[in-house]
Amino acid sequence: MIALMDEATARGADLIVYPELPLARFFPRWDMENQADVDTWFEREMPNMMARPLFERATGSQ
């Protein structure tokens, strides 16, 4: 993802939208009454450690 971001930036892109964006399912598809179960679908920290390098490159805070 970072290599793709670097390539897009080098080509003059101002906005990058990855193809995975419309495919991600962030919410369960059924009713869940237990809040603890619902909470498992959400990040506890954003960006998390896996996504942090991507966010840092995107914001130039690297």
mmJSON file of the N, C-alpha and C atoms, coordinates in Angstrom:
{"data_MODEL":{"atom_site":{
"group_PDB":["ATOM","ATOM","ATOM","ATOM","ATOM","ATOM","ATOM","ATOM","ATOM","ATOM","ATOM","ATOM","ATOM","ATOM","ATOM","ATOM","ATOM","ATOM","ATOM","ATOM","ATOM","ATOM","ATOM","ATOM","ATOM","ATOM","ATOM","ATOM","ATOM","ATOM","ATOM","ATOM","ATOM","ATOM","ATOM","ATOM","ATOM","ATOM","ATOM","ATOM","ATOM","ATOM","ATOM","ATOM","ATOM","ATOM","ATOM","ATOM","ATOM","ATOM","ATOM","ATOM","ATOM","ATOM","ATOM","ATOM","ATOM","ATOM","ATOM","ATOM","ATOM","ATOM","ATOM","ATOM","ATOM","ATOM","ATOM","ATOM","ATOM","ATOM","ATOM","ATOM","ATOM","ATOM","ATOM","ATOM","ATOM","ATOM","ATOM","ATOM","ATOM","ATOM","ATOM","ATOM","ATOM","ATOM","ATOM","ATOM","ATOM","ATOM","ATOM","ATOM","ATOM","ATOM","ATOM","ATOM","ATOM","ATOM","ATOM","ATOM","ATOM","ATOM","ATOM","ATOM","ATOM","ATOM","ATOM","ATOM","ATOM","ATOM","ATOM","ATOM","ATOM","ATOM","ATOM","ATOM","ATOM","ATOM","ATOM","ATOM","ATOM","ATOM","ATOM","ATOM","ATOM","ATOM","ATOM","ATOM","ATOM","ATOM","ATOM","ATOM","ATOM","ATOM","ATOM","ATOM","ATOM","ATOM","ATOM","ATOM","ATOM","ATOM","ATOM","ATOM","ATOM","ATOM","ATOM","ATOM","ATOM","ATOM","ATOM","ATOM","ATOM","ATOM","ATOM","ATOM","ATOM","ATOM","ATOM","ATOM","ATOM","ATOM","ATOM","ATOM","ATOM","ATOM","ATOM","ATOM","ATOM","ATOM","ATOM","ATOM","ATOM","ATOM","ATOM","ATOM","ATOM","ATOM","ATOM","ATOM","ATOM","ATOM","ATOM","ATOM","ATOM","ATOM"],
"id":[1,2,3,4,5,6,7,8,9,10,11,12,13,14,15,16,17,18,19,20,21,22,23,24,25,26,27,28,29,30,31,32,33,34,35,36,37,38,39,40,41,42,43,44,45,46,47,48,49,50,51,52,53,54,55,56,57,58,59,60,61,62,63,64,65,66,67,68,69,70,71,72,73,74,75,76,77,78,79,80,81,82,83,84,85,86,87,88,89,90,91,92,93,94,95,96,97,98,99,100,101,102,103,104,105,106,107,108,109,110,111,112,113,114,115,116,117,118,119,120,121,122,123,124,125,126,127,128,129,130,131,132,133,134,135,136,137,138,139,140,141,142,143,144,145,146,147,148,149,150,151,152,153,154,155,156,157,158,159,160,161,162,163,164,165,166,167,168,169,170,171,172,173,174,175,176,177,178,179,180,181,182,183,184,185,186],
"type_symbol":["N","C","C","N","C","C","N","C","C","N","C","C","N","C","C","N","C","C","N","C","C","N","C","C","N","C","C","N","C","C","N","C","C","N","C","C","N","C","C","N","C","C","N","C","C","N","C","C","N","C","C","N","C","C","N","C","C","N","C","C","N","C","C","N","C","C","N","C","C","N","C","C","N","C","C","N","C","C","N","C","C","N","C","C","N","C","C","N","C","C","N","C","C","N","C","C","N","C","C","N","C","C","N","C","C","N","C","C","N","C","C","N","C","C","N","C","C","N","C","C","N","C","C","N","C","C","N","C","C","N","C","C","N","C","C","N","C","C","N","C","C","N","C","C","N","C","C","N","C","C","N","C","C","N","C","C","N","C","C","N","C","C","N","C","C","N","C","C","N","C","C","N","C","C","N","C","C","N","C","C","N","C","C","N","C","C"],
"label_atom_id":["N","CA","C","N","CA","C","N","CA","C","N","CA","C","N","CA","C","N","CA","C","N","CA","C","N","CA","C","N","CA","C","N","CA","C","N","CA","C","N","CA","C","N","CA","C","N","CA","C","N","CA","C","N","CA","C","N","CA","C","N","CA","C","N","CA","C","N","CA","C","N","CA","C","N","CA","C","N","CA","C","N","CA","C","N","CA","C","N","CA","C","N","CA","C","N","CA","C","N","CA","C","N","CA","C","N","CA","C","N","CA","C","N","CA","C","N","CA","C","N","CA","C","N","CA","C","N","CA","C","N","CA","C","N","CA","C","N","CA","C","N","CA","C","N","CA","C","N","CA","C","N","CA","C","N","CA","C","N","CA","C","N","CA","C","N","CA","C","N","CA","C","N","CA","C","N","CA","C","N","CA","C","N","CA","C","N","CA","C","N","CA","C","N","CA","C","N","CA","C","N","CA","C","N","CA","C","N","CA","C","N","CA","C","N","CA","C"],
"label_alt_id":[null,null,null,null,null,null,null,null,null,null,null,null,null,null,null,null,null,null,null,null,null,null,null,null,null,null,null,null,null,null,null,null,null,null,null,null,null,null,null,null,null,null,null,null,null,null,null,null,null,null,null,null,null,null,null,null,null,null,null,null,null,null,null,null,null,null,null,null,null,null,null,null,null,null,null,null,null,null,null,null,null,null,null,null,null,null,null,null,null,null,null,null,null,null,null,null,null,null,null,null,null,null,null,null,null,null,null,null,null,null,null,null,null,null,null,null,null,null,null,null,null,null,null,null,null,null,null,null,null,null,null,null,null,null,null,null,null,null,null,null,null,null,null,null,null,null,null,null,null,null,null,null,null,null,null,null,null,null,null,null,null,null,null,null,null,null,null,null,null,null,null,null,null,null,null,null,null,null,null,null,null,null,null,null,null,null],
"label_comp_id":["MET","MET","MET","ILE","ILE","ILE","ALA","ALA","ALA","LEU","LEU","LEU","MET","MET","MET","ASP","ASP","ASP","GLU","GLU","GLU","ALA","ALA","ALA","THR","THR","THR","ALA","ALA","ALA","ARG","ARG","ARG","GLY","GLY","GLY","ALA","ALA","ALA","ASP","ASP","ASP","LEU","LEU","LEU","ILE","ILE","ILE","VAL","VAL","VAL","TYR","TYR","TYR","PRO","PRO","PRO","GLU","GLU","GLU","LEU","LEU","LEU","PRO","PRO","PRO","LEU","LEU","LEU","ALA","ALA","ALA","ARG","ARG","ARG","PHE","PHE","PHE","PHE","PHE","PHE","PRO","PRO","PRO","ARG","ARG","ARG","TRP","TRP","TRP","ASP","ASP","ASP","MET","MET","MET","GLU","GLU","GLU","ASN","ASN","ASN","GLN","GLN","GLN","ALA","ALA","ALA","ASP","ASP","ASP","VAL","VAL","VAL","ASP","ASP","ASP","THR","THR","THR","TRP","TRP","TRP","PHE","PHE","PHE","GLU","GLU","GLU","ARG","ARG","ARG","GLU","GLU","GLU","MET","MET","MET","PRO","PRO","PRO","ASN","ASN","ASN","MET","MET","MET","MET","MET","MET","ALA","ALA","ALA","ARG","ARG","ARG","PRO","PRO","PRO","LEU","LEU","LEU","PHE","PHE","PHE","GLU","GLU","GLU","ARG","ARG","ARG","ALA","ALA","ALA","THR","THR","THR","GLY","GLY","GLY","SER","SER","SER","GLN","GLN","GLN"],
"label_asym_id":["A","A","A","A","A","A","A","A","A","A","A","A","A","A","A","A","A","A","A","A","A","A","A","A","A","A","A","A","A","A","A","A","A","A","A","A","A","A","A","A","A","A","A","A","A","A","A","A","A","A","A","A","A","A","A","A","A","A","A","A","A","A","A","A","A","A","A","A","A","A","A","A","A","A","A","A","A","A","A","A","A","A","A","A","A","A","A","A","A","A","A","A","A","A","A","A","A","A","A","A","A","A","A","A","A","A","A","A","A","A","A","A","A","A","A","A","A","A","A","A","A","A","A","A","A","A","A","A","A","A","A","A","A","A","A","A","A","A","A","A","A","A","A","A","A","A","A","A","A","A","A","A","A","A","A","A","A","A","A","A","A","A","A","A","A","A","A","A","A","A","A","A","A","A","A","A","A","A","A","A","A","A","A","A","A","A"],
"label_entity_id":["1","1","1","1","1","1","1","1","1","1","1","1","1","1","1","1","1","1","1","1","1","1","1","1","1","1","1","1","1","1","1","1","1","1","1","1","1","1","1","1","1","1","1","1","1","1","1","1","1","1","1","1","1","1","1","1","1","1","1","1","1","1","1","1","1","1","1","1","1","1","1","1","1","1","1","1","1","1","1","1","1","1","1","1","1","1","1","1","1","1","1","1","1","1","1","1","1","1","1","1","1","1","1","1","1","1","1","1","1","1","1","1","1","1","1","1","1","1","1","1","1","1","1","1","1","1","1","1","1","1","1","1","1","1","1","1","1","1","1","1","1","1","1","1","1","1","1","1","1","1","1","1","1","1","1","1","1","1","1","1","1","1","1","1","1","1","1","1","1","1","1","1","1","1","1","1","1","1","1","1","1","1","1","1","1","1"],
"label_seq_id":[1,1,1,2,2,2,3,3,3,4,4,4,5,5,5,6,6,6,7,7,7,8,8,8,9,9,9,10,10,10,11,11,11,12,12,12,13,13,13,14,14,14,15,15,15,16,16,16,17,17,17,18,18,18,19,19,19,20,20,20,21,21,21,22,22,22,23,23,23,24,24,24,25,25,25,26,26,26,27,27,27,28,28,28,29,29,29,30,30,30,31,31,31,32,32,32,33,33,33,34,34,34,35,35,35,36,36,36,37,37,37,38,38,38,39,39,39,40,40,40,41,41,41,42,42,42,43,43,43,44,44,44,45,45,45,46,46,46,47,47,47,48,48,48,49,49,49,50,50,50,51,51,51,52,52,52,53,53,53,54,54,54,55,55,55,56,56,56,57,57,57,58,58,58,59,59,59,60,60,60,61,61,61,62,62,62],
"pdbx_PDB_ins_code":[null,null,null,null,null,null,null,null,null,null,null,null,null,null,null,null,null,null,null,null,null,null,null,null,null,null,null,null,null,null,null,null,null,null,null,null,null,null,null,null,null,null,null,null,null,null,null,null,null,null,null,null,null,null,null,null,null,null,null,null,null,null,null,null,null,null,null,null,null,null,null,null,null,null,null,null,null,null,null,null,null,null,null,null,null,null,null,null,null,null,null,null,null,null,null,null,null,null,null,null,null,null,null,null,null,null,null,null,null,null,null,null,null,null,null,null,null,null,null,null,null,null,null,null,null,null,null,null,null,null,null,null,null,null,null,null,null,null,null,null,null,null,null,null,null,null,null,null,null,null,null,null,null,null,null,null,null,null,null,null,null,null,null,null,null,null,null,null,null,null,null,null,null,null,null,null,null,null,null,null,null,null,null,null,null,null],
"Cartn_x":[0.826,0.0,0.876,1.951,2.838,3.515,3.938,4.556,3.561,2.304,1.278,1.053,1.077,0.915,2.067,3.288,4.454,4.364,3.937,3.809,2.75,1.619,0.547,0.996,1.708,2.216,3.203,4.077,5.053,4.372,3.182,2.43,1.527,1.57,0.82,-0.56,-0.86,-2.18,-2.389,-3.585,-3.967,-4.839,-5.472,-6.372,-6.153,-6.034,-5.853,-6.994,-7.675,-8.736,-8.382,-8.152,-7.785,-9.031,-8.898,-10.064,-10.744,-10.038,-10.633,-11.684,-11.654,-12.543,-14.02,-14.573,-15.996,-16.298,-15.284,-15.515,-15.489,-14.957,-14.807,-16.165,-16.418,-17.638,-17.266,-17.753,-17.402,-18.437,-19.622,-20.689,-21.272,-21.68,-22.321,-23.634,-24.05,-25.271,-26.486,-26.386,-27.503,-27.547,-28.669,-28.851,-28.068,-27.322,-26.548,-26.943,-27.435,-27.927,-26.837,-25.803,-24.736,-23.707,-23.554,-22.643,-21.198,-20.805,-19.438,-19.195,-20.196,-20.08,-19.962,-20.734,-20.69,-19.311,-18.759,-17.472,-16.325,-16.461,-15.383,-15.205,-16.172,-16.088,-15.313,-14.991,-14.378,-12.951,-12.118,-10.742,-10.751,-9.833,-9.689,-8.747,-7.961,-6.973,-6.904,-6.835,-6.759,-5.754,-4.797,-4.573,-3.923,-4.231,-3.617,-2.179,-1.432,-0.014,0.212,-0.697,-0.532,-0.753,-1.684,-2.014,-1.203,-0.529,0.19,1.181,2.016,2.952,2.243,1.115,0.351,-0.173,-0.69,-1.194,-0.058,1.085,2.225,2.716,2.762,3.189,2.179,0.904,-0.153,-0.145,0.211,0.198,1.553,2.579,3.905,4.577,4.062,4.623,5.65,6.171,7.094,8.45],
"Cartn_y":[-1.183,0.0,1.253,1.211,2.37,2.576,1.488,1.609,2.193,1.76,2.318,3.799,4.171,5.568,6.404,5.89,6.606,6.787,5.741,5.82,6.849,6.82,7.776,9.208,9.411,10.738,11.214,10.315,10.659,11.036,10.499,10.818,12.037,12.653,13.881,13.714,12.551,12.323,13.184,13.739,14.482,13.635,12.613,11.749,10.317,9.417,7.999,7.221,6.415,5.548,4.127,3.282,1.9,1.091,0.095,-0.675,-1.451,-1.712,-2.453,-1.639,-0.339,0.54,0.143,-0.064,-0.398,-1.839,-2.672,-4.081,-4.395,-3.461,-3.725,-3.715,-4.755,-4.803,-4.421,-3.285,-2.809,-3.175,-3.546,-3.787,-5.174,-5.796,-7.112,-6.987,-8.058,-8.045,-8.581,-8.658,-9.128,-8.337,-8.364,-7.631,-8.309,-7.515,-8.036,-7.249,-7.93,-7.26,-7.036,-7.855,-7.749,-6.721,-5.612,-4.543,-5.03,-5.964,-6.499,-7.196,-7.886,-8.529,-7.482,-6.424,-5.344,-4.692,-4.471,-3.793,-4.545,-5.855,-6.62,-6.244,-5.584,-5.193,-3.893,-3.187,-1.871,-1.863,-1.035,-0.861,-0.201,-0.572,0.068,1.259,1.294,2.344,2.632,3.896,4.223,5.316,5.125,3.878,2.824,1.568,0.493,0.3,-0.562,-0.726,-1.183,-1.98,-2.432,-1.293,-0.406,0.677,1.944,2.041,3.27,3.723,2.834,3.304,3.935,3.402,3.957,5.352,5.519,6.822,7.83,7.39,8.291,8.764,7.863,8.251,9.197,8.925,9.761,11.181,11.316,12.644,13.327,12.613,13.188,13.305,12.577,12.654,11.58,11.008,9.883,10.348],
"Cartn_z":[0.0,0.0,0.0,0.772,0.823,-0.531,-1.171,-2.497,-3.499,-3.434,-4.317,-4.026,-2.741,-2.368,-2.908,-2.788,-3.304,-4.815,-5.514,-6.969,-7.374,-6.698,-7.006,-6.736,-5.641,-5.314,-6.381,-6.814,-7.852,-9.159,-9.395,-10.612,-10.441,-9.256,-9.025,-8.427,-7.857,-7.27,-6.026,-5.893,-4.691,-3.773,-4.326,-3.57,-4.022,-3.07,-3.378,-2.741,-3.534,-3.033,-3.454,-2.49,-2.781,-3.138,-4.017,-4.461,-3.337,-2.25,-1.138,-0.402,-0.553,0.208,0.102,-1.092,-1.154,-0.76,-0.604,-0.297,1.191,1.987,3.42,4.12,4.9,5.711,7.124,7.571,8.892,9.945,9.525,10.482,10.285,11.355,11.214,10.446,9.863,9.047,9.796,11.081,11.885,13.185,13.836,15.084,16.201,16.936,18.059,19.3,20.302,21.509,22.549,22.541,23.529,23.045,23.763,23.35,23.247,24.092,24.031,22.693,22.183,20.871,19.77,19.866,18.875,18.881,20.057,20.187,19.524,19.35,18.712,17.25,16.641,15.23,15.034,16.096,15.978,16.505,15.909,16.372,17.743,18.562,19.868,19.77,18.735,18.538,17.04,16.673,15.254,15.035,14.196,13.462,14.355,14.07,14.843,14.362,14.995,14.673,13.234,12.675,11.296,10.309,10.591,9.669,9.911,11.044,11.402,10.325,9.743,8.717,7.513,7.134,6.019,6.361,7.561,7.998,8.105,8.612,8.745,7.382,6.407,5.071,4.442,4.655,4.063,4.622,5.885,6.501,6.478,6.019,5.961,7.313,8.306,9.671,9.935,8.906,9.029,9.449],
"occupancy":[1.0,1.0,1.0,1.0,1.0,1.0,1.0,1.0,1.0,1.0,1.0,1.0,1.0,1.0,1.0,1.0,1.0,1.0,1.0,1.0,1.0,1.0,1.0,1.0,1.0,1.0,1.0,1.0,1.0,1.0,1.0,1.0,1.0,1.0,1.0,1.0,1.0,1.0,1.0,1.0,1.0,1.0,1.0,1.0,1.0,1.0,1.0,1.0,1.0,1.0,1.0,1.0,1.0,1.0,1.0,1.0,1.0,1.0,1.0,1.0,1.0,1.0,1.0,1.0,1.0,1.0,1.0,1.0,1.0,1.0,1.0,1.0,1.0,1.0,1.0,1.0,1.0,1.0,1.0,1.0,1.0,1.0,1.0,1.0,1.0,1.0,1.0,1.0,1.0,1.0,1.0,1.0,1.0,1.0,1.0,1.0,1.0,1.0,1.0,1.0,1.0,1.0,1.0,1.0,1.0,1.0,1.0,1.0,1.0,1.0,1.0,1.0,1.0,1.0,1.0,1.0,1.0,1.0,1.0,1.0,1.0,1.0,1.0,1.0,1.0,1.0,1.0,1.0,1.0,1.0,1.0,1.0,1.0,1.0,1.0,1.0,1.0,1.0,1.0,1.0,1.0,1.0,1.0,1.0,1.0,1.0,1.0,1.0,1.0,1.0,1.0,1.0,1.0,1.0,1.0,1.0,1.0,1.0,1.0,1.0,1.0,1.0,1.0,1.0,1.0,1.0,1.0,1.0,1.0,1.0,1.0,1.0,1.0,1.0,1.0,1.0,1.0,1.0,1.0,1.0,1.0,1.0,1.0,1.0,1.0,1.0],
"B_iso_or_equiv":[0.0,0.0,0.0,0.0,0.0,0.0,0.0,0.0,0.0,0.0,0.0,0.0,0.0,0.0,0.0,0.0,0.0,0.0,0.0,0.0,0.0,0.0,0.0,0.0,0.0,0.0,0.0,0.0,0.0,0.0,0.0,0.0,0.0,0.0,0.0,0.0,0.0,0.0,0.0,0.0,0.0,0.0,0.0,0.0,0.0,0.0,0.0,0.0,0.0,0.0,0.0,0.0,0.0,0.0,0.0,0.0,0.0,0.0,0.0,0.0,0.0,0.0,0.0,0.0,0.0,0.0,0.0,0.0,0.0,0.0,0.0,0.0,0.0,0.0,0.0,0.0,0.0,0.0,0.0,0.0,0.0,0.0,0.0,0.0,0.0,0.0,0.0,0.0,0.0,0.0,0.0,0.0,0.0,0.0,0.0,0.0,0.0,0.0,0.0,0.0,0.0,0.0,0.0,0.0,0.0,0.0,0.0,0.0,0.0,0.0,0.0,0.0,0.0,0.0,0.0,0.0,0.0,0.0,0.0,0.0,0.0,0.0,0.0,0.0,0.0,0.0,0.0,0.0,0.0,0.0,0.0,0.0,0.0,0.0,0.0,0.0,0.0,0.0,0.0,0.0,0.0,0.0,0.0,0.0,0.0,0.0,0.0,0.0,0.0,0.0,0.0,0.0,0.0,0.0,0.0,0.0,0.0,0.0,0.0,0.0,0.0,0.0,0.0,0.0,0.0,0.0,0.0,0.0,0.0,0.0,0.0,0.0,0.0,0.0,0.0,0.0,0.0,0.0,0.0,0.0,0.0,0.0,0.0,0.0,0.0,0.0],
"pdbx_formal_charge":[null,null,null,null,null,null,null,null,null,null,null,null,null,null,null,null,null,null,null,null,null,null,null,null,null,null,null,null,null,null,null,null,null,null,null,null,null,null,null,null,null,null,null,null,null,null,null,null,null,null,null,null,null,null,null,null,null,null,null,null,null,null,null,null,null,null,null,null,null,null,null,null,null,null,null,null,null,null,null,null,null,null,null,null,null,null,null,null,null,null,null,null,null,null,null,null,null,null,null,null,null,null,null,null,null,null,null,null,null,null,null,null,null,null,null,null,null,null,null,null,null,null,null,null,null,null,null,null,null,null,null,null,null,null,null,null,null,null,null,null,null,null,null,null,null,null,null,null,null,null,null,null,null,null,null,null,null,null,null,null,null,null,null,null,null,null,null,null,null,null,null,null,null,null,null,null,null,null,null,null,null,null,null,null,null,null],
"auth_seq_id":[1,1,1,2,2,2,3,3,3,4,4,4,5,5,5,6,6,6,7,7,7,8,8,8,9,9,9,10,10,10,11,11,11,12,12,12,13,13,13,14,14,14,15,15,15,16,16,16,17,17,17,18,18,18,19,19,19,20,20,20,21,21,21,22,22,22,23,23,23,24,24,24,25,25,25,26,26,26,27,27,27,28,28,28,29,29,29,30,30,30,31,31,31,32,32,32,33,33,33,34,34,34,35,35,35,36,36,36,37,37,37,38,38,38,39,39,39,40,40,40,41,41,41,42,42,42,43,43,43,44,44,44,45,45,45,46,46,46,47,47,47,48,48,48,49,49,49,50,50,50,51,51,51,52,52,52,53,53,53,54,54,54,55,55,55,56,56,56,57,57,57,58,58,58,59,59,59,60,60,60,61,61,61,62,62,62],
"auth_comp_id":["MET","MET","MET","ILE","ILE","ILE","ALA","ALA","ALA","LEU","LEU","LEU","MET","MET","MET","ASP","ASP","ASP","GLU","GLU","GLU","ALA","ALA","ALA","THR","THR","THR","ALA","ALA","ALA","ARG","ARG","ARG","GLY","GLY","GLY","ALA","ALA","ALA","ASP","ASP","ASP","LEU","LEU","LEU","ILE","ILE","ILE","VAL","VAL","VAL","TYR","TYR","TYR","PRO","PRO","PRO","GLU","GLU","GLU","LEU","LEU","LEU","PRO","PRO","PRO","LEU","LEU","LEU","ALA","ALA","ALA","ARG","ARG","ARG","PHE","PHE","PHE","PHE","PHE","PHE","PRO","PRO","PRO","ARG","ARG","ARG","TRP","TRP","TRP","ASP","ASP","ASP","MET","MET","MET","GLU","GLU","GLU","ASN","ASN","ASN","GLN","GLN","GLN","ALA","ALA","ALA","ASP","ASP","ASP","VAL","VAL","VAL","ASP","ASP","ASP","THR","THR","THR","TRP","TRP","TRP","PHE","PHE","PHE","GLU","GLU","GLU","ARG","ARG","ARG","GLU","GLU","GLU","MET","MET","MET","PRO","PRO","PRO","ASN","ASN","ASN","MET","MET","MET","MET","MET","MET","ALA","ALA","ALA","ARG","ARG","ARG","PRO","PRO","PRO","LEU","LEU","LEU","PHE","PHE","PHE","GLU","GLU","GLU","ARG","ARG","ARG","ALA","ALA","ALA","THR","THR","THR","GLY","GLY","GLY","SER","SER","SER","GLN","GLN","GLN"],
"auth_asym_id":["A","A","A","A","A","A","A","A","A","A","A","A","A","A","A","A","A","A","A","A","A","A","A","A","A","A","A","A","A","A","A","A","A","A","A","A","A","A","A","A","A","A","A","A","A","A","A","A","A","A","A","A","A","A","A","A","A","A","A","A","A","A","A","A","A","A","A","A","A","A","A","A","A","A","A","A","A","A","A","A","A","A","A","A","A","A","A","A","A","A","A","A","A","A","A","A","A","A","A","A","A","A","A","A","A","A","A","A","A","A","A","A","A","A","A","A","A","A","A","A","A","A","A","A","A","A","A","A","A","A","A","A","A","A","A","A","A","A","A","A","A","A","A","A","A","A","A","A","A","A","A","A","A","A","A","A","A","A","A","A","A","A","A","A","A","A","A","A","A","A","A","A","A","A","A","A","A","A","A","A","A","A","A","A","A","A"],
"auth_atom_id":["N","CA","C","N","CA","C","N","CA","C","N","CA","C","N","CA","C","N","CA","C","N","CA","C","N","CA","C","N","CA","C","N","CA","C","N","CA","C","N","CA","C","N","CA","C","N","CA","C","N","CA","C","N","CA","C","N","CA","C","N","CA","C","N","CA","C","N","CA","C","N","CA","C","N","CA","C","N","CA","C","N","CA","C","N","CA","C","N","CA","C","N","CA","C","N","CA","C","N","CA","C","N","CA","C","N","CA","C","N","CA","C","N","CA","C","N","CA","C","N","CA","C","N","CA","C","N","CA","C","N","CA","C","N","CA","C","N","CA","C","N","CA","C","N","CA","C","N","CA","C","N","CA","C","N","CA","C","N","CA","C","N","CA","C","N","CA","C","N","CA","C","N","CA","C","N","CA","C","N","CA","C","N","CA","C","N","CA","C","N","CA","C","N","CA","C","N","CA","C","N","CA","C","N","CA","C","N","CA","C","N","CA","C","N","CA","C"],
"pdbx_PDB_model_num":[1,1,1,1,1,1,1,1,1,1,1,1,1,1,1,1,1,1,1,1,1,1,1,1,1,1,1,1,1,1,1,1,1,1,1,1,1,1,1,1,1,1,1,1,1,1,1,1,1,1,1,1,1,1,1,1,1,1,1,1,1,1,1,1,1,1,1,1,1,1,1,1,1,1,1,1,1,1,1,1,1,1,1,1,1,1,1,1,1,1,1,1,1,1,1,1,1,1,1,1,1,1,1,1,1,1,1,1,1,1,1,1,1,1,1,1,1,1,1,1,1,1,1,1,1,1,1,1,1,1,1,1,1,1,1,1,1,1,1,1,1,1,1,1,1,1,1,1,1,1,1,1,1,1,1,1,1,1,1,1,1,1,1,1,1,1,1,1,1,1,1,1,1,1,1,1,1,1,1,1,1,1,1,1,1,1]
}}}
